[in-house]
């Protein structure tokens, strides 16, 4: 779900900046894509099972 919403957000950013200069367009899409990647990594880290390394 996180990956799907990240992809939709990046696509929406691209759609909304379609009339902007190319640099702004790429920066907006890249920034939103990076936020999606970090959100997915955080979610993946939080849901990863923990093991006790003291055993």
PDBQT receptor file of N, H, CA, C and O in Angstrom, charges set to zero:
ATOM      1  N   UNK A   1       0.824  -1.186   0.000  1.00  0.00    +0.000 N 
ATOM      2  CA  UNK A   1       0.000   0.000   0.000  1.00  0.00    +0.000 C 
ATOM      3  C   UNK A   1       0.877   1.262   0.000  1.00  0.00    +0.000 C 
ATOM      4  O   UNK A   1       0.584   2.227  -0.707  1.00  0.00    +0.000 OA
ATOM      5  N   UNK A   2       1.942   1.246   0.791  1.00  0.00    +0.000 N 
ATOM      6  H   UNK A   2       2.180   0.462   1.365  1.00  0.00    +0.000 HD
ATOM      7  CA  UNK A   2       2.818   2.413   0.857  1.00  0.00    +0.000 C 
ATOM      8  C   UNK A   2       3.444   2.664  -0.506  1.00  0.00    +0.000 C 
ATOM      9  O   UNK A   2       3.526   3.812  -0.945  1.00  0.00    +0.000 OA
ATOM     10  N   UNK A   3       3.884   1.612  -1.180  1.00  0.00    +0.000 N 
ATOM     11  H   UNK A   3       3.817   0.680  -0.824  1.00  0.00    +0.000 HD
ATOM     12  CA  UNK A   3       4.500   1.773  -2.496  1.00  0.00    +0.000 C 
ATOM     13  C   UNK A   3       3.482   2.285  -3.519  1.00  0.00    +0.000 C 
ATOM     14  O   UNK A   3       3.812   3.113  -4.368  1.00  0.00    +0.000 OA
ATOM     15  N   UNK A   4       2.257   1.794  -3.433  1.00  0.00    +0.000 N 
ATOM     16  H   UNK A   4       1.989   1.121  -2.743  1.00  0.00    +0.000 HD
ATOM     17  CA  UNK A   4       1.226   2.217  -4.369  1.00  0.00    +0.000 C 
ATOM     18  C   UNK A   4       0.900   3.699  -4.186  1.00  0.00    +0.000 C 
ATOM     19  O   UNK A   4       0.800   4.439  -5.164  1.00  0.00    +0.000 OA
ATOM     20  N   UNK A   5       0.736   4.129  -2.939  1.00  0.00    +0.000 N 
ATOM     21  H   UNK A   5       0.818   3.527  -2.145  1.00  0.00    +0.000 HD
ATOM     22  CA  UNK A   5       0.433   5.532  -2.701  1.00  0.00    +0.000 C 
ATOM     23  C   UNK A   5       1.617   6.431  -3.043  1.00  0.00    +0.000 C 
ATOM     24  O   UNK A   5       1.427   7.561  -3.493  1.00  0.00    +0.000 OA
ATOM     25  N   UNK A   6       2.833   5.939  -2.832  1.00  0.00    +0.000 N 
ATOM     26  H   UNK A   6       2.987   5.021  -2.467  1.00  0.00    +0.000 HD
ATOM     27  CA  UNK A   6       4.012   6.702  -3.235  1.00  0.00    +0.000 C 
ATOM     28  C   UNK A   6       4.065   6.892  -4.743  1.00  0.00    +0.000 C 
ATOM     29  O   UNK A   6       4.384   7.976  -5.233  1.00  0.00    +0.000 OA
ATOM     30  N   UNK A   7       3.751   5.830  -5.472  1.00  0.00    +0.000 N 
ATOM     31  H   UNK A   7       3.493   4.950  -5.075  1.00  0.00    +0.000 HD
ATOM     32  CA  UNK A   7       3.733   5.930  -6.934  1.00  0.00    +0.000 C 
ATOM     33  C   UNK A   7       2.621   6.864  -7.401  1.00  0.00    +0.000 C 
ATOM     34  O   UNK A   7       2.822   7.649  -8.328  1.00  0.00    +0.000 OA
ATOM     35  N   UNK A   8       1.463   6.787  -6.774  1.00  0.00    +0.000 N 
ATOM     36  H   UNK A   8       1.300   6.150  -6.021  1.00  0.00    +0.000 HD
ATOM     37  CA  UNK A   8       0.368   7.690  -7.135  1.00  0.00    +0.000 C 
ATOM     38  C   UNK A   8       0.723   9.140  -6.818  1.00  0.00    +0.000 C 
ATOM     39  O   UNK A   8       0.396  10.039  -7.593  1.00  0.00    +0.000 OA
ATOM     40  N   UNK A   9       1.386   9.375  -5.689  1.00  0.00    +0.000 N 
ATOM     41  H   UNK A   9       1.652   8.644  -5.060  1.00  0.00    +0.000 HD
ATOM     42  CA  UNK A   9       1.787  10.734  -5.325  1.00  0.00    +0.000 C 
ATOM     43  C   UNK A   9       2.823  11.273  -6.308  1.00  0.00    +0.000 C 
ATOM     44  O   UNK A   9       2.758  12.442  -6.689  1.00  0.00    +0.000 OA
ATOM     45  N   UNK A  10       3.771  10.447  -6.719  1.00  0.00    +0.000 N 
ATOM     46  H   UNK A  10       3.824   9.497  -6.410  1.00  0.00    +0.000 HD
ATOM     47  CA  UNK A  10       4.767  10.884  -7.699  1.00  0.00    +0.000 C 
ATOM     48  C   UNK A  10       4.105  11.181  -9.044  1.00  0.00    +0.000 C 
ATOM     49  O   UNK A  10       4.450  12.162  -9.703  1.00  0.00    +0.000 OA
ATOM     50  N   UNK A  11       3.179  10.357  -9.441  1.00  0.00    +0.000 N 
ATOM     51  H   UNK A  11       2.899   9.560  -8.905  1.00  0.00    +0.000 HD
ATOM     52  CA  UNK A  11       2.444  10.607 -10.676  1.00  0.00    +0.000 C 
ATOM     53  C   UNK A  11       1.611  11.871 -10.602  1.00  0.00    +0.000 C 
ATOM     54  O   UNK A  11       1.529  12.620 -11.576  1.00  0.00    +0.000 OA
ATOM     55  N   UNK A  12       0.994  12.114  -9.459  1.00  0.00    +0.000 N 
ATOM     56  H   UNK A  12       1.060  11.505  -8.669  1.00  0.00    +0.000 HD
ATOM     57  CA  UNK A  12       0.211  13.328  -9.271  1.00  0.00    +0.000 C 
ATOM     58  C   UNK A  12       1.108  14.558  -9.297  1.00  0.00    +0.000 C 
ATOM     59  O   UNK A  12       0.737  15.583  -9.871  1.00  0.00    +0.000 OA
ATOM     60  N   UNK A  13       2.282  14.468  -8.682  1.00  0.00    +0.000 N 
ATOM     61  H   UNK A  13       2.583  13.636  -8.216  1.00  0.00    +0.000 HD
ATOM     62  CA  UNK A  13       3.232  15.582  -8.719  1.00  0.00    +0.000 C 
ATOM     63  C   UNK A  13       3.662  15.859 -10.155  1.00  0.00    +0.000 C 
ATOM     64  O   UNK A  13       3.788  17.018 -10.549  1.00  0.00    +0.000 OA
ATOM     65  N   UNK A  14       3.883  14.827 -10.924  1.00  0.00    +0.000 N 
ATOM     66  H   UNK A  14       3.781  13.885 -10.604  1.00  0.00    +0.000 HD
ATOM     67  CA  UNK A  14       4.236  15.007 -12.328  1.00  0.00    +0.000 C 
ATOM     68  C   UNK A  14       3.106  15.634 -13.122  1.00  0.00    +0.000 C 
ATOM     69  O   UNK A  14       3.333  16.495 -13.972  1.00  0.00    +0.000 OA
ATOM     70  N   UNK A  15       1.891  15.198 -12.841  1.00  0.00    +0.000 N 
ATOM     71  H   UNK A  15       1.707  14.498 -12.151  1.00  0.00    +0.000 HD
ATOM     72  CA  UNK A  15       0.732  15.747 -13.540  1.00  0.00    +0.000 C 
ATOM     73  C   UNK A  15       0.532  17.225 -13.200  1.00  0.00    +0.000 C 
ATOM     74  O   UNK A  15       0.250  18.039 -14.079  1.00  0.00    +0.000 OA
ATOM     75  N   UNK A  16       0.680  17.558 -11.926  1.00  0.00    +0.000 N 
ATOM     76  H   UNK A  16       0.910  16.896 -11.212  1.00  0.00    +0.000 HD
ATOM     77  CA  UNK A  16       0.441  18.934 -11.496  1.00  0.00    +0.000 C 
ATOM     78  C   UNK A  16       1.539  19.893 -11.947  1.00  0.00    +0.000 C 
ATOM     79  O   UNK A  16       1.306  21.098 -12.043  1.00  0.00    +0.000 OA
ATOM     80  N   UNK A  17       2.733  19.370 -12.223  1.00  0.00    +0.000 N 
ATOM     81  H   UNK A  17       2.922  18.391 -12.145  1.00  0.00    +0.000 HD
ATOM     82  CA  UNK A  17       3.833  20.234 -12.657  1.00  0.00    +0.000 C 
ATOM     83  C   UNK A  17       4.133  20.080 -14.140  1.00  0.00    +0.000 C 
ATOM     84  O   UNK A  17       5.228  20.420 -14.586  1.00  0.00    +0.000 OA
ATOM     85  N   UNK A  18       3.186  19.580 -14.900  1.00  0.00    +0.000 N 
ATOM     86  H   UNK A  18       2.296  19.304 -14.537  1.00  0.00    +0.000 HD
ATOM     87  CA  UNK A  18       3.428  19.322 -16.320  1.00  0.00    +0.000 C 
ATOM     88  C   UNK A  18       3.690  20.590 -17.114  1.00  0.00    +0.000 C 
ATOM     89  O   UNK A  18       4.355  20.534 -18.149  1.00  0.00    +0.000 OA
ATOM     90  N   UNK A  19       3.189  21.730 -16.662  1.00  0.00    +0.000 N 
ATOM     91  H   UNK A  19       2.649  21.775 -15.821  1.00  0.00    +0.000 HD
ATOM     92  CA  UNK A  19       3.408  22.975 -17.381  1.00  0.00    +0.000 C 
ATOM     93  C   UNK A  19       4.611  23.752 -16.869  1.00  0.00    +0.000 C 
ATOM     94  O   UNK A  19       4.961  24.790 -17.431  1.00  0.00    +0.000 OA
ATOM     95  N   UNK A  20       5.233  23.276 -15.835  1.00  0.00    +0.000 N 
ATOM     96  H   UNK A  20       4.948  22.433 -15.378  1.00  0.00    +0.000 HD
ATOM     97  CA  UNK A  20       6.378  23.972 -15.231  1.00  0.00    +0.000 C 
ATOM     98  C   UNK A  20       7.642  23.680 -16.038  1.00  0.00    +0.000 C 
ATOM     99  O   UNK A  20       7.658  22.756 -16.852  1.00  0.00    +0.000 OA
ATOM    100  N   UNK A  21       8.693  24.459 -15.818  1.00  0.00    +0.000 N 
ATOM    101  H   UNK A  21       8.680  25.209 -15.157  1.00  0.00    +0.000 HD
ATOM    102  CA  UNK A  21       9.962  24.157 -16.476  1.00  0.00    +0.000 C 
ATOM    103  C   UNK A  21      10.454  22.749 -16.121  1.00  0.00    +0.000 C 
ATOM    104  O   UNK A  21      10.099  22.197 -15.080  1.00  0.00    +0.000 OA
ATOM    105  N   UNK A  22      11.260  22.195 -16.989  1.00  0.00    +0.000 N 
ATOM    106  H   UNK A  22      11.549  22.644 -17.835  1.00  0.00    +0.000 HD
ATOM    107  CA  UNK A  22      11.703  20.805 -16.836  1.00  0.00    +0.000 C 
ATOM    108  C   UNK A  22      12.407  20.565 -15.509  1.00  0.00    +0.000 C 
ATOM    109  O   UNK A  22      12.185  19.530 -14.880  1.00  0.00    +0.000 OA
ATOM    110  N   UNK A  23      13.248  21.492 -15.068  1.00  0.00    +0.000 N 
ATOM    111  H   UNK A  23      13.428  22.332 -15.579  1.00  0.00    +0.000 HD
ATOM    112  CA  UNK A  23      13.957  21.325 -13.806  1.00  0.00    +0.000 C 
ATOM    113  C   UNK A  23      13.011  21.254 -12.626  1.00  0.00    +0.000 C 
ATOM    114  O   UNK A  23      13.205  20.446 -11.718  1.00  0.00    +0.000 OA
ATOM    115  N   UNK A  24      11.988  22.094 -12.632  1.00  0.00    +0.000 N 
ATOM    116  H   UNK A  24      11.830  22.750 -13.370  1.00  0.00    +0.000 HD
ATOM    117  CA  UNK A  24      10.994  22.077 -11.552  1.00  0.00    +0.000 C 
ATOM    118  C   UNK A  24      10.198  20.780 -11.592  1.00  0.00    +0.000 C 
ATOM    119  O   UNK A  24       9.906  20.185 -10.556  1.00  0.00    +0.000 OA
ATOM    120  N   UNK A  25       9.861  20.360 -12.774  1.00  0.00    +0.000 N 
ATOM    121  H   UNK A  25      10.098  20.844 -13.617  1.00  0.00    +0.000 HD
ATOM    122  CA  UNK A  25       9.090  19.122 -12.956  1.00  0.00    +0.000 C 
ATOM    123  C   UNK A  25       9.855  17.922 -12.385  1.00  0.00    +0.000 C 
ATOM    124  O   UNK A  25       9.306  17.142 -11.608  1.00  0.00    +0.000 OA
ATOM    125  N   UNK A  26      11.116  17.785 -12.775  1.00  0.00    +0.000 N 
ATOM    126  H   UNK A  26      11.562  18.419 -13.406  1.00  0.00    +0.000 HD
ATOM    127  CA  UNK A  26      11.930  16.667 -12.291  1.00  0.00    +0.000 C 
ATOM    128  C   UNK A  26      12.194  16.766 -10.797  1.00  0.00    +0.000 C 
ATOM    129  O   UNK A  26      12.187  15.752 -10.099  1.00  0.00    +0.000 OA
ATOM    130  N   UNK A  27      12.429  17.983 -10.295  1.00  0.00    +0.000 N 
ATOM    131  H   UNK A  27      12.435  18.807 -10.863  1.00  0.00    +0.000 HD
ATOM    132  CA  UNK A  27      12.677  18.152  -8.864  1.00  0.00    +0.000 C 
ATOM    133  C   UNK A  27      11.449  17.786  -8.043  1.00  0.00    +0.000 C 
ATOM    134  O   UNK A  27      11.574  17.148  -6.997  1.00  0.00    +0.000 OA
ATOM    135  N   UNK A  28      10.277  18.177  -8.496  1.00  0.00    +0.000 N 
ATOM    136  H   UNK A  28      10.176  18.695  -9.345  1.00  0.00    +0.000 HD
ATOM    137  CA  UNK A  28       9.046  17.850  -7.773  1.00  0.00    +0.000 C 
ATOM    138  C   UNK A  28       8.806  16.348  -7.772  1.00  0.00    +0.000 C 
ATOM    139  O   UNK A  28       8.506  15.764  -6.731  1.00  0.00    +0.000 OA
ATOM    140  N   UNK A  29       8.938  15.727  -8.930  1.00  0.00    +0.000 N 
ATOM    141  H   UNK A  29       9.182  16.202  -9.775  1.00  0.00    +0.000 HD
ATOM    142  CA  UNK A  29       8.712  14.276  -8.998  1.00  0.00    +0.000 C 
ATOM    143  C   UNK A  29       9.771  13.517  -8.210  1.00  0.00    +0.000 C 
ATOM    144  O   UNK A  29       9.453  12.550  -7.518  1.00  0.00    +0.000 OA
ATOM    145  N   UNK A  30      11.019  13.941  -8.305  1.00  0.00    +0.000 N 
ATOM    146  H   UNK A  30      11.278  14.727  -8.867  1.00  0.00    +0.000 HD
ATOM    147  CA  UNK A  30      12.092  13.282  -7.575  1.00  0.00    +0.000 C 
ATOM    148  C   UNK A  30      11.938  13.435  -6.076  1.00  0.00    +0.000 C 
ATOM    149  O   UNK A  30      12.165  12.486  -5.326  1.00  0.00    +0.000 OA
ATOM    150  N   UNK A  31      11.552  14.622  -5.632  1.00  0.00    +0.000 N 
ATOM    151  H   UNK A  31      11.367  15.393  -6.241  1.00  0.00    +0.000 HD
ATOM    152  CA  UNK A  31      11.342  14.842  -4.199  1.00  0.00    +0.000 C 
ATOM    153  C   UNK A  31      10.222  13.993  -3.641  1.00  0.00    +0.000 C 
ATOM    154  O   UNK A  31      10.361  13.400  -2.571  1.00  0.00    +0.000 OA
ATOM    155  N   UNK A  32       9.120  13.930  -4.353  1.00  0.00    +0.000 N 
ATOM    156  H   UNK A  32       9.008  14.411  -5.222  1.00  0.00    +0.000 HD
ATOM    157  CA  UNK A  32       7.993  13.111  -3.900  1.00  0.00    +0.000 C 
ATOM    158  C   UNK A  32       8.365  11.628  -3.937  1.00  0.00    +0.000 C 
ATOM    159  O   UNK A  32       7.983  10.869  -3.047  1.00  0.00    +0.000 OA
ATOM    160  N   UNK A  33       9.103  11.219  -4.957  1.00  0.00    +0.000 N 
ATOM    161  H   UNK A  33       9.414  11.836  -5.680  1.00  0.00    +0.000 HD
ATOM    162  CA  UNK A  33       9.533   9.820  -5.042  1.00  0.00    +0.000 C 
ATOM    163  C   UNK A  33      10.465   9.470  -3.887  1.00  0.00    +0.000 C 
ATOM    164  O   UNK A  33      10.358   8.389  -3.308  1.00  0.00    +0.000 OA
ATOM    165  N   UNK A  34      11.377  10.375  -3.550  1.00  0.00    +0.000 N 
ATOM    166  H   UNK A  34      11.465  11.254  -4.020  1.00  0.00    +0.000 HD
ATOM    167  CA  UNK A  34      12.269  10.120  -2.410  1.00  0.00    +0.000 C 
ATOM    168  C   UNK A  34      11.486  10.025  -1.103  1.00  0.00    +0.000 C 
ATOM    169  O   UNK A  34      11.787   9.173  -0.266  1.00  0.00    +0.000 OA
ATOM    170  N   UNK A  35      10.503  10.871  -0.919  1.00  0.00    +0.000 N 
ATOM    171  H   UNK A  35      10.258  11.563  -1.598  1.00  0.00    +0.000 HD
ATOM    172  CA  UNK A  35       9.662  10.770   0.277  1.00  0.00    +0.000 C 
ATOM    173  C   UNK A  35       8.951   9.421   0.328  1.00  0.00    +0.000 C 
ATOM    174  O   UNK A  35       8.838   8.817   1.395  1.00  0.00    +0.000 OA
ATOM    175  N   UNK A  36       8.474   8.949  -0.815  1.00  0.00    +0.000 N 
ATOM    176  H   UNK A  36       8.565   9.439  -1.682  1.00  0.00    +0.000 HD
ATOM    177  CA  UNK A  36       7.830   7.636  -0.862  1.00  0.00    +0.000 C 
ATOM    178  C   UNK A  36       8.789   6.514  -0.533  1.00  0.00    +0.000 C 
ATOM    179  O   UNK A  36       8.419   5.558   0.149  1.00  0.00    +0.000 OA
ATOM    180  N   UNK A  37      10.019   6.619  -1.011  1.00  0.00    +0.000 N 
ATOM    181  H   UNK A  37      10.319   7.395  -1.565  1.00  0.00    +0.000 HD
ATOM    182  CA  UNK A  37      11.022   5.592  -0.719  1.00  0.00    +0.000 C 
ATOM    183  C   UNK A  37      11.338   5.564   0.762  1.00  0.00    +0.000 C 
ATOM    184  O   UNK A  37      11.407   4.494   1.366  1.00  0.00    +0.000 OA
ATOM    185  N   UNK A  38      11.532   6.751   1.358  1.00  0.00    +0.000 N 
ATOM    186  H   UNK A  38      11.476   7.620   0.868  1.00  0.00    +0.000 HD
ATOM    187  CA  UNK A  38      11.822   6.807   2.791  1.00  0.00    +0.000 C 
ATOM    188  C   UNK A  38      10.637   6.330   3.625  1.00  0.00    +0.000 C 
ATOM    189  O   UNK A  38      10.832   5.687   4.657  1.00  0.00    +0.000 OA
ATOM    190  N   UNK A  39       9.411   6.634   3.194  1.00  0.00    +0.000 N 
ATOM    191  H   UNK A  39       9.253   7.156   2.356  1.00  0.00    +0.000 HD
ATOM    192  CA  UNK A  39       8.225   6.154   3.915  1.00  0.00    +0.000 C 
ATOM    193  C   UNK A  39       8.152   4.637   3.855  1.00  0.00    +0.000 C 
ATOM    194  O   UNK A  39       7.846   3.991   4.858  1.00  0.00    +0.000 OA
ATOM    195  N   UNK A  40       8.429   4.060   2.688  1.00  0.00    +0.000 N 
ATOM    196  H   UNK A  40       8.677   4.585   1.874  1.00  0.00    +0.000 HD
ATOM    197  CA  UNK A  40       8.406   2.610   2.569  1.00  0.00    +0.000 C 
ATOM    198  C   UNK A  40       9.493   1.968   3.417  1.00  0.00    +0.000 C 
ATOM    199  O   UNK A  40       9.248   0.958   4.077  1.00  0.00    +0.000 OA
ATOM    200  N   UNK A  41      10.697   2.544   3.407  1.00  0.00    +0.000 N 
ATOM    201  H   UNK A  41      10.896   3.364   2.871  1.00  0.00    +0.000 HD
ATOM    202  CA  UNK A  41      11.794   1.994   4.205  1.00  0.00    +0.000 C 
ATOM    203  C   UNK A  41      11.473   2.075   5.692  1.00  0.00    +0.000 C 
ATOM    204  O   UNK A  41      11.758   1.135   6.434  1.00  0.00    +0.000 OA
ATOM    205  N   UNK A  42      10.887   3.180   6.137  1.00  0.00    +0.000 N 
ATOM    206  H   UNK A  42      10.656   3.944   5.534  1.00  0.00    +0.000 HD
ATOM    207  CA  UNK A  42      10.518   3.314   7.539  1.00  0.00    +0.000 C 
ATOM    208  C   UNK A  42       9.463   2.285   7.917  1.00  0.00    +0.000 C 
ATOM    209  O   UNK A  42       9.567   1.641   8.961  1.00  0.00    +0.000 OA
ATOM    210  N   UNK A  43       8.446   2.128   7.073  1.00  0.00    +0.000 N 
ATOM    211  H   UNK A  43       8.362   2.651   6.225  1.00  0.00    +0.000 HD
ATOM    212  CA  UNK A  43       7.395   1.144   7.339  1.00  0.00    +0.000 C 
ATOM    213  C   UNK A  43       7.980  -0.261   7.381  1.00  0.00    +0.000 C 
ATOM    214  O   UNK A  43       7.624  -1.061   8.246  1.00  0.00    +0.000 OA
ATOM    215  N   UNK A  44       8.880  -0.563   6.445  1.00  0.00    +0.000 N 
ATOM    216  H   UNK A  44       9.169   0.087   5.742  1.00  0.00    +0.000 HD
ATOM    217  CA  UNK A  44       9.498  -1.883   6.401  1.00  0.00    +0.000 C 
ATOM    218  C   UNK A  44      10.346  -2.124   7.647  1.00  0.00    +0.000 C 
ATOM    219  O   UNK A  44      10.344  -3.225   8.197  1.00  0.00    +0.000 OA
ATOM    220  N   UNK A  45      11.063  -1.107   8.089  1.00  0.00    +0.000 N 
ATOM    221  H   UNK A  45      11.064  -0.212   7.642  1.00  0.00    +0.000 HD
ATOM    222  CA  UNK A  45      11.884  -1.234   9.296  1.00  0.00    +0.000 C 
ATOM    223  C   UNK A  45      11.014  -1.443  10.537  1.00  0.00    +0.000 C 
ATOM    224  O   UNK A  45      11.352  -2.252  11.401  1.00  0.00    +0.000 OA
ATOM    225  N   UNK A  46       9.906  -0.726  10.628  1.00  0.00    +0.000 N 
ATOM    226  H   UNK A  46       9.630  -0.069   9.927  1.00  0.00    +0.000 HD
ATOM    227  CA  UNK A  46       9.041  -0.823  11.809  1.00  0.00    +0.000 C 
ATOM    228  C   UNK A  46       8.307  -2.159  11.879  1.00  0.00    +0.000 C 
ATOM    229  O   UNK A  46       7.989  -2.621  12.975  1.00  0.00    +0.000 OA
ATOM    230  N   UNK A  47       8.033  -2.783  10.753  1.00  0.00    +0.000 N 
ATOM    231  H   UNK A  47       8.292  -2.408   9.863  1.00  0.00    +0.000 HD
ATOM    232  CA  UNK A  47       7.277  -4.031  10.762  1.00  0.00    +0.000 C 
ATOM    233  C   UNK A  47       8.177  -5.259  10.705  1.00  0.00    +0.000 C 
ATOM    234  O   UNK A  47       7.679  -6.385  10.698  1.00  0.00    +0.000 OA
ATOM    235  N   UNK A  48       9.486  -5.062  10.664  1.00  0.00    +0.000 N 
ATOM    236  H   UNK A  48       9.890  -4.148  10.670  1.00  0.00    +0.000 HD
ATOM    237  CA  UNK A  48      10.414  -6.193  10.619  1.00  0.00    +0.000 C 
ATOM    238  C   UNK A  48      10.443  -6.884  11.977  1.00  0.00    +0.000 C 
ATOM    239  O   UNK A  48      10.551  -6.221  13.009  1.00  0.00    +0.000 OA
ATOM    240  N   UNK A  49      10.346  -8.211  11.982  1.00  0.00    +0.000 N 
ATOM    241  H   UNK A  49      10.259  -8.749  11.144  1.00  0.00    +0.000 HD
ATOM    242  CA  UNK A  49      10.388  -8.908  13.274  1.00  0.00    +0.000 C 
ATOM    243  C   UNK A  49      11.745  -8.719  13.943  1.00  0.00    +0.000 C 
ATOM    244  O   UNK A  49      12.782  -8.739  13.279  1.00  0.00    +0.000 OA
ATOM    245  N   UNK A  50      11.731  -8.538  15.233  1.00  0.00    +0.000 N 
ATOM    246  H   UNK A  50      10.888  -8.521  15.772  1.00  0.00    +0.000 HD
ATOM    247  CA  UNK A  50      12.954  -8.333  15.994  1.00  0.00    +0.000 C 
ATOM    248  C   UNK A  50      13.379  -9.653  16.628  1.00  0.00    +0.000 C 
ATOM    249  O   UNK A  50      12.549 -10.448  17.069  1.00  0.00    +0.000 OA
ATOM    250  N   UNK A  51      14.668  -9.860  16.661  1.00  0.00    +0.000 N 
ATOM    251  H   UNK A  51      15.342  -9.214  16.302  1.00  0.00    +0.000 HD
ATOM    252  CA  UNK A  51      15.208 -11.039  17.352  1.00  0.00    +0.000 C 
ATOM    253  C   UNK A  51      16.101 -10.550  18.487  1.00  0.00    +0.000 C 
ATOM    254  O   UNK A  51      16.697  -9.476  18.408  1.00  0.00    +0.000 OA
ATOM    255  N   UNK A  52      16.181 -11.330  19.508  1.00  0.00    +0.000 N 
ATOM    256  H   UNK A  52      15.697 -12.202  19.572  1.00  0.00    +0.000 HD
ATOM    257  CA  UNK A  52      17.008 -10.997  20.641  1.00  0.00    +0.000 C 
ATOM    258  C   UNK A  52      18.424 -11.456  20.352  1.00  0.00    +0.000 C 
ATOM    259  O   UNK A  52      18.665 -12.657  20.228  1.00  0.00    +0.000 OA
ATOM    260  N   UNK A  53      19.366 -10.532  20.243  1.00  0.00    +0.000 N 
ATOM    261  H   UNK A  53      19.171  -9.557  20.343  1.00  0.00    +0.000 HD
ATOM    262  CA  UNK A  53      20.744 -10.894  19.886  1.00  0.00    +0.000 C 
ATOM    263  C   UNK A  53      21.546 -11.360  21.098  1.00  0.00    +0.000 C 
ATOM    264  O   UNK A  53      22.706 -11.742  20.940  1.00  0.00    +0.000 OA
ATOM    265  N   UNK A  54      20.976 -11.345  22.294  1.00  0.00    +0.000 N 
ATOM    266  H   UNK A  54      20.034 -11.035  22.423  1.00  0.00    +0.000 HD
ATOM    267  CA  UNK A  54      21.688 -11.783  23.492  1.00  0.00    +0.000 C 
ATOM    268  C   UNK A  54      21.689 -13.290  23.671  1.00  0.00    +0.000 C 
ATOM    269  O   UNK A  54      22.372 -13.787  24.567  1.00  0.00    +0.000 OA
ATOM    270  N   UNK A  55      20.972 -14.023  22.876  1.00  0.00    +0.000 N 
ATOM    271  H   UNK A  55      20.418 -13.619  22.149  1.00  0.00    +0.000 HD
ATOM    272  CA  UNK A  55      20.863 -15.474  23.071  1.00  0.00    +0.000 C 
ATOM    273  C   UNK A  55      21.898 -16.219  22.290  1.00  0.00    +0.000 C 
ATOM    274  O   UNK A  55      21.945 -17.448  22.342  1.00  0.00    +0.000 OA
TER     275      UNK A  55
